Every structure is written in structure tokens, then in C-alpha cells.
Amino acid sequence: MFVITGAGGRTGRAAALHLLAAGYRVRAVGRSARRLADLAERGAEVWEADQTDAAALAEAFRGAAGVYAVIQPNYIPGHPDFGAFQDQVAASLTEAVTESGVTRVVGLSSWGAQHAAGTGPVLGLHRFEQRLSALPGVDTLWLRAGYFMENLLPHIHSARVHHRISAPFEPDVPLPFVTTPDLGGRAAEELATGTWHGTEVLELQGERDVSMREAVGVIAKAVGADDLTYEQISIADFHAGLRAEGVSVNVADMMAEVGAALNSRHTRMEQPRTARTSTPTSIERFIEEEFAPRYRAAESE
């Protein structure tokens, strides 16, 4: 039996579905049993637990052959100290692993987590790696995921209405775009096979590196918008825009740091691209299957 934390999220749900389809028993853990109802219908055992409740998580982990450990990858916009929240969840997950006796963990991390500073919210994942990896007798594999293709979806309104996509990234900086289903599927496969020992890191770099300029070009072709352009905005303007949307100073500072880290190449992949560090979904397929249908649906409203 494998335990999937964050089973109501994108990577957790994908991991659970992958394992269920392969015939494994799955215990899906999330804050709301209602959000996990579809997994229950597919045969998962649903376990409702808050990610900061170490005792409840320990009970959920007990008897498991392995655990997929997730701190929610999306920042909480209004949080006054998101790093402290990450540390609280990391401590809870680590305590639960210790108390339950689990010896195999796949943890969700991010590219750039090798650094102890200058990476925004990824710094919390660096600390998570350090904390959990210190446990004796636990084989831990950290999946350092690249830049999620799903981050393009919030740009649909601007693409449709303003004919541009704006971000603080340099137009041609290479981004290792990955999809959350590919990441969840890989987490499931690694949990099931358990071929590593001790603590290992696996960077997941997507099908290929893609710049924002290239990604917007793919979008333009898919939706038939020849005038769609990419606009790099300054880090300061990006920060100001987040604040105008109600994002806390703490979180806005973190997200601005992400832009600076990518532009300076401080955040970068270190492992060579191989079959194991790559994932299958191309930017073209994601845009055609996920972005374009939402774009067209918004157009028809």
C-alpha cells in the first residue's frame, strides 16, 4: 500500500491514479474527503488529514510501503510568512515518517532546491529536503521538478483580451517545462519500483527546454492568434502587480526573487538531460490539449 499526500492536488492525484491503474492499493490523504471522492470511486482508501497534523499523518502512513510527500507547490497569496508555513508542513511530514516507521519516501521538490538562498519559495523546499533527508534508515528520492506548464494557464485572459502574455522572465531564457501529470506519474513509478538507496535527487526536466518566446509562439499557432506576443516586464513591475492583486509583501517578495533567479541562471538544472530526467509531454501537446480548449471556451462566453 502506498500513501499519497496532497492527493487533492494535481501531482498527488496523478500519482494516485497511476498507482491505482497499475493495481496497487492507495491511501489518498487530503484536507477534504469530498475532493477525493473520485479517487475513492476508483478504489483508493481516503484519509482526511490536515498537512500540519503530524499525528494524523503518522496514522495515515502506518503500514505503507512508501509515501509521496508533498508541500503544496502553490504559494498562498495572502500569507504573511509562507516560508514558516512550509517549515511547519515539512516538520509535520518528517515527524509522521519517523513515527510511522516508513522507510521509502518520494518527495516533491523543485529545480533550484540545491541553493540555500535566492530562490523564493523554493528555499522552503531546500529546507524540507535537508530536514527529511537527515532521518536515518529512510530511503528518500527528491523529485526536483522544472517549470510547470500549468503556470501558463492563468495567462489565458491576457492572451485573449490583450493579445499578449507578460512575465518577468527574459524572452529566451531556457525553461525546463514539465506537466503535473507527468510528475505525478513519475512519482508513482519511483514509489512502486524503489530502486534508489539512501538519499537521491532526480531532476525532471520535461520533454525539452522551452523559452517563453517559443511557448507563446506555440500558443499563437494553436489558437490562431497571429498577433499574440510575449512581453517581459520588470521585476519591480511584476512585484507591484502582485501587490495590486492583494498578494502579501512576503509572498510578492518571494515570487519576484523567482524571476531574478531564473534570469540570472541561479535557478538551473544541474543533471544532464537523459531518458530518466526527461518527461514525455511536449509543450505543443500541452497547449493543444489544455491551453487551447480553455482559450476557446473563454472566447465563447
Secondary structure, 3 states (H helix, E strand, C coil): CEEECCCCCHHHHHHHHHHHHCCCCEEEEECCCHHHHHHHHCCCEEEECCCCCHHHHHHHHCCCCEEEECCCCCCCCCCCCHHHHHHHHHHHHHHHHHHHCCCEEEEEEECCCCCCCCCCCHHHHHHHHHHHHCCCCCEEEEEEECEEHHHHHHHHHHHHHCCEEEECCCCCCCECEECHHHHHHHHHHHHHHCCCCCEEEEEECCCCCECHHHHHHHHHHHHCCCCCEEEECCHHHHHHHHHHCCCCHHHHHHHHHHHHHHHCCCCCCCCCCCCCCCCCCCHHHHHHHHHHHHHHHHHCC
